[in-house]
Amino acid sequence: MSRDIRSLVGALFIPLLMIFLFGYALSLDVDRIPTLVLDRDESPLSRDLIHRLTDSRYFSLVRHIETDREIDGALARGEALMALVIPEEFSSRVKKGNAVHVQVLFDGSDSNTASIAMGYLKAVMAGFDMGIQESRLKRAGLKMVDMPLEGRIRVWFNPELKSRNFIIPGLTGVIMMAICALMTALSVSREKETGTLEQLVSTPITSMELLVGKLLPYVAVGLVDLALVVGAGVLIFGVPFRGSYLYLLIISLIFLTGTLSWGLFVSVISKSQLQASQIAVLSAFLPSFLLSGFIYPIENMPTVLQVITFIVPARYFVEILKGLFLQGVGLSVLWPQVLALVVYAALILNLARKKFSKRIL
């Protein structure tokens, strides 16, 4: 490792690069939705409705438009996601107590964002309706009847509902899975190509000693990577860490043992560095990114994929990281996931040892 400085620098730099790229670029928050407004009424009441939208953090007024034809082009160009059309006589019909139909057009090419924006719009509209009803009752000398049910909602663990607090812990597990598997996947395959593996075969060390000797340096590098990624998440992105750093260290050692062992197994069965890197990406990065629950909820996946996720170690590590970061729980809650990682590490370490014994001894 000391002779291959570029690989060592890459192993330390790439995790930081990934955490910054994903941390800043990947966001599930939907706010400041670009909105067009066609106000045919131009009354104080219609302007009040527009202000209710723009005063919230969910909608951002792009511009006022004059005709319906401008809507199609603006939505097609991606200039806006939503267009609000307020009809003529909006104010007079509302004051008379008549129903008024307000047209809202969405760009449904991003269905998730559009559905969330619809929910925000319904909430704003409901508040606007409530205000109209309250003012109407006051003019009649009445007051609104208290609702029999009042919901008091409290959000635990992530009260501000920041997607970054959800993404960074899961991203940490995905990065560690990908980088560690790739690092060790290239180790033995590189020695095959350079010829140094033959010198190791001639030494009187056993396959287990060689396996441990290969693992220990990369465990150290993996712990440094983990410290860098967790430090960036806590200090730069402001993600709270409410758990025990000692638990994080112990569980990470178990996870790294299994992940690095898998990389060594891949390096033994591969004939070149290119093949080893391809297998490592396909078997480590893609499953951990797609099947770990990092972004896509496992409960929403087809049954077959839900079963496959049980053999993806990143699933358990991501759950542990979210528990340590956001919930501050310990082994009393996380022991099933920790046990799964222990079983995985033991099985993969034994598999790698057997492959080493076949190829080296």
Long-range contacts (C-beta under 8 A, 24 or more apart in sequence): 1-217, 1-221, 4-190, 7-183, 7-186, 8-221, 11-179, 11-183, 11-221, 11-225, 12-221, 12-224, 12-225, 12-228, 14-179, 15-175, 15-176, 15-179, 15-225, 15-228, 15-229, 16-228, 16-229, 16-232, 18-171, 18-175, 19-168, 19-171, 19-172, 19-175, 19-229, 19-232, 19-233, 20-232, 22-167, 22-171, 23-164, 23-167, 23-168, 23-171, 23-232, 23-233, 23-236, 23-237, 26-167, 26-171, 26-295, 27-163, 27-164, 27-167, 28-163, 28-166, 28-167, 28-295, 29-162, 29-163, 29-164, 30-58, 30-113, 30-116, 30-117, 30-120, 31-57, 31-58, 32-57, 32-58, 32-59, 32-60, 33-58, 33-59, 33-60, 33-81, 33-82, 33-113, 33-117, 33-120, 34-60, 34-62, 34-79, 34-80, 34-81, 34-82, 35-59, 35-60, 35-61, 35-62, 35-80, 35-81, 35-82, 35-83, 35-84, 36-62, 36-63, 36-64, 36-65, 36-70, 36-71, 36-74, 36-79, 36-80, 36-82, 36-83, 36-84, 37-61, 37-63, 37-64, 37-65, 37-83, 37-84, 37-86, 38-64, 38-65, 38-66, 38-67, 38-68, 38-70, 38-71, 38-83, 38-84, 38-85, 38-86, 39-64, 39-86, 40-85, 40-86, 40-87, 40-88, 40-90, 41-86, 41-87, 41-88, 41-89, 41-90, 41-91, 43-90, 43-91, 44-91, 45-90, 45-91, 45-94, 45-95, 46-86, 46-90, 46-91, 48-128, 49-86, 49-102, 49-128, 50-84, 50-86, 52-124, 52-127, 52-128, 53-84, 53-121, 53-124, 56-120, 56-124, 58-117, 58-120, 58-124, 59-120, 59-121, 59-124, 71-105, 75-105, 75-107, 78-107, 80-107, 81-106, 81-107, 81-110, 81-113, 81-114, 81-117, 82-106, 82-107, 82-117, 82-121, 94-132, 97-136, 157-326, 157-327, 158-326, 164-237, 164-238, 164-239, 165-239, 165-240, 165-325, 165-326, 166-322, 166-326, 167-294, 167-295, 168-233, 168-237, 168-239, 168-325, 169-233, 169-239, 169-318, 169-321, 169-322, 169-324, 169-325, 169-326, 170-292, 170-293, 170-294, 170-295, 170-318, 170-321, 170-322, 171-294, 172-226, 172-229, 172-230, 172-233, 172-321, 173-255, 173-288, 173-292, 173-294, 173-314, 173-317, 173-318, 173-320, 173-321, 174-285, 174-288, 174-289, 174-292, 174-294, 174-314, 174-318, 175-225, 175-229, 176-222, 176-225, 176-226, 176-229, 176-252, 176-255, 176-256, 176-259, 176-317, 177-259, 177-284, 177-285, 177-288, 177-292, 177-313, 177-314, 177-317, 178-280, 178-281, 178-284, 178-285, 178-288, 178-289, 179-222, 179-225, 180-218, 180-222, 180-225, 180-256, 180-259, 180-260, 180-263, 181-259, 181-260, 181-262, 181-263, 181-266, 181-280, 181-283, 181-284, 181-285, 182-263, 182-277, 182-280, 182-281, 182-284, 182-285, 183-218, 183-221, 183-222, 183-260, 183-263, 184-214, 184-215, 184-218, 184-260, 184-261, 184-262, 184-263, 184-264, 184-266, 184-267, 185-263, 185-264, 185-266, 185-267, 185-270, 185-276, 185-277, 185-279, 185-280, 186-267, 186-273, 186-276, 186-277, 186-280, 187-214, 187-218, 187-263, 187-264, 187-267, 188-214, 188-264, 188-267, 188-268, 189-267, 189-270, 189-271, 189-272, 189-273, 189-275, 189-276, 190-273, 192-271, 192-272, 193-272, 193-273, 197-360, 200-360, 201-360, 206-361, 207-353, 207-356, 207-357, 207-360, 207-361, 208-353, 208-356, 210-356, 210-360, 211-261, 211-264, 211-349, 211-352, 211-353, 211-356, 214-264, 215-257, 215-260, 215-261, 215-264, 218-256, 218-260, 218-263, 219-253, 219-256, 219-257, 219-260, 222-252, 222-256, 222-259, 222-260, 223-249, 223-252, 223-253, 223-256, 226-252, 226-256, 233-325, 239-325, 240-325, 240-326, 241-324, 241-325, 242-324, 242-325, 242-326, 242-327, 242-328, 243-323, 243-324, 243-325, 243-327, 243-328, 243-329, 243-330, 244-324, 244-330, 247-324, 247-330, 247-331, 247-334, 248-321, 248-324, 251-317, 251-320, 251-334, 251-338, 251-341, 254-338, 254-341, 254-342, 254-345, 255-313, 255-317, 255-341, 255-345, 257-345, 257-349, 258-313, 258-341, 258-344, 258-345, 258-348, 258-349, 259-284, 259-313, 261-345, 261-348, 261-349, 261-351, 261-352, 262-348, 262-352, 264-352, 264-356, 265-348, 265-351, 265-352, 265-355, 268-352, 268-355, 268-356, 268-359, 269-355, 287-312, 287-314, 288-312, 288-313, 288-314, 291-315, 292-317, 292-318, 293-318, 293-319, 294-318, 313-340, 313-341, 313-344, 316-340, 316-341, 316-344, 317-341
